Amino acid sequence: MRLRETFIYEEMVKLTPGYVGADIQTLCKEASTIAVERIINGRPKDGNDEDVQDLDDIYIELDDF
């Protein structure tokens, strides 16, 4: 999973004072899991796959952290 090009790293830094590399790695893994759940739960429940997003349009958002 990727971060959006407009991702505001400064906001992420403000949210993670005192974090070390391992903490940030774990946080990123959790954020990607939350992003996948957000994307899956946003799909229509009628089984119609026409609204499925292109994988190139899927990003981790700051809110996923």
C-alpha positions as CSV (number, residue, x, y, z in Angstrom):
1,M,0.0,0.0,0.0
2,R,1.1,3.5,-0.7
3,L,0.8,6.9,0.8
4,R,-0.9,9.6,-1.2
5,E,1.5,12.0,-2.8
6,T,-0.1,14.8,-0.8
7,F,0.4,13.0,2.5
8,I,1.3,15.5,5.2
9,Y,4.3,14.0,6.9
10,E,4.5,16.9,9.4
11,E,1.1,15.8,10.8
12,M,2.4,12.3,11.2
13,V,5.4,13.5,13.0
14,K,3.2,15.5,15.4
15,L,1.2,12.3,16.1
16,T,4.2,10.1,16.9
17,P,6.5,11.9,19.4
18,G,9.1,9.6,20.9
19,Y,8.4,6.8,18.5
20,V,11.3,4.7,17.3
21,G,11.7,2.9,14.0
22,A,10.1,-0.3,15.2
23,D,7.1,1.7,16.5
24,I,6.6,3.5,13.2
25,Q,6.9,0.2,11.3
26,T,4.2,-1.4,13.4
27,L,2.0,1.7,13.1
28,C,2.3,1.6,9.3
29,K,1.3,-2.1,9.2
30,E,-1.8,-1.3,11.3
31,A,-2.6,1.7,9.1
32,S,-2.5,-0.5,6.0
33,T,-4.8,-3.0,7.6
34,I,-7.2,-0.2,8.6
35,A,-7.0,1.2,5.0
36,V,-7.9,-2.2,3.5
37,E,-10.8,-2.6,5.9
38,R,-12.0,1.0,4.9
39,I,-11.8,0.1,1.2
40,I,-13.5,-3.2,1.6
41,N,-16.3,-1.8,3.8
42,G,-16.8,1.0,1.2
43,R,-17.7,-1.5,-1.5
44,P,-21.3,-2.0,-2.5
45,K,-22.9,-5.0,-0.8
46,D,-24.9,-6.0,-3.9
47,G,-21.9,-8.0,-5.4
48,N,-21.6,-5.6,-8.2
49,D,-17.8,-5.2,-8.9
50,E,-18.3,-2.3,-11.3
51,D,-17.5,0.2,-8.5
52,V,-14.3,-1.5,-7.4
53,Q,-11.5,1.0,-7.4
54,D,-8.4,0.6,-9.6
55,L,-5.5,-0.5,-7.4
56,D,-3.6,2.6,-8.5
57,D,-6.2,4.7,-6.8
58,I,-5.9,3.1,-3.4
59,Y,-3.8,4.8,-0.7
60,I,-3.3,4.9,3.0
61,E,-4.8,8.1,4.4
62,L,-3.7,10.0,7.4
63,D,-7.0,9.1,9.1
64,D,-5.9,5.4,8.9
65,F,-3.2,6.1,11.3
